[in-house]
Amino acid sequence: DKLVLRATVNENDVDRIKVGDEVWIESQGKRVKGKVRVVLRSLEASSRRAPVEVVVPNENRGLIAGSYVRATYQAR
């Protein structure tokens, strides 16, 4: 019962987010904490952003796979 959030971070922030960092996920009035599992140090050519994956617990099935969410993290 876990979901994976695939997102990107700005080129200037890629060195500020690390595997294991906490990320807050908000969707439809619900807020859960996930953890970064992958930070790719390779920028997408069109956006100049780096892909990131976050594992999000979903034991109570409150989040819906494929829905839009807001993710925030505290940069170092």
N, C-alpha and C positions, 0 to 999 in steps of 0.2 A: 504494500500500500504506500508506495513512494512514487512521486512524479519527478520528472527532470525538466527544469526550466533551461531553455537555450536562449541566451541573450548575448548582447555585445556591450563592450565598454569602449569609451573614447580612447583614442591613441595615447593621450596624455595620462590616462588612468591605469593603463595596463600593468605598470610596475607597482601600482598601489593596492592591487587586489591579489590575494594569495589563496592557494588551495587550503581549505579548512576555515576560511573567513565566514562569518555569519552574514546572511542576507535575509532581510525581511520581505516577505511576499504578501501583498494585499490584493484581495479579489472579493467583490460582492460583500463588503463589510467584514470579511474574515481576514485575520492577520496571523501568519505562521512564520517560523524561522527555519530557513534552509541553510545548507553549507555548500560552499564552492567546492566542486570536485575536479574541475578542469579549467585552466586558463591557457588558451592557445596564444603563443607569442608569434602570431602571424596575422597581419592586418588584411581585412577584406579590401580588395582593390577599389571598389566603388564607394565604400563608406569610410574607409580608413579607421575601422573599428575592429577590435579583437574579440573573437568568440569566447564565451564563458558558459559553463554548465553548472547548474546548482541543483543539488538533490533536495527535494522538498517532501517532508513527511506528510502523509495524507491518511492517517489511520481512521479518522472519523468520516472520510470521504467528503469533506466539505469543499474541496477544490475540484474543478472539472477540467480534465485533460483537454488541451487545445484552446482554453479560454484566455482572454487577455488579462494580464495582471500588471501590477506595479511592483517593481523590485527596488529596494534601497539597501545600501551598505555604507558603512563608515570607512572611508578611505584612510589609509595610513599616511 
